[in-house]
């Protein structure tokens, strides 16, 4: 499970950096939700946000990650710095991104992704 989920996450992040989620949409559950700063999107909304270039991910620097398994569910926490252009405005934010994967009838799929901005000094933030 560990390698499968890490590989799925990497494929999705590479697609985001290429601004092309369509090629990996089968890796995302139909009922998936994406919680960003100020907006929550369903799968179609997330695909559209990248397709219409509302979000343009430019660079992601993953500083730490922890994967926990819970039967048919896996939670991947990533401490990262994301550089992007959001609605035309360049931004750079430190986040913990929580990715939840579930082993569905279609295989392992992303079901939830949540961005939590780190409000403390980045170097001081630690996973428990």
ABEGO torsion letter per residue (X at the ends): XAAAAAAAAAAAAAAAAAGBAAAAAAABBAABBBBBBGBBBBAAAAAAAAAAGABBBABBBBABBBBBBBEABBBBBBBBBBBBBBGGBBBBBBBBBBBBBBBBAAEBBBABBBBBBBABBAAABBBX
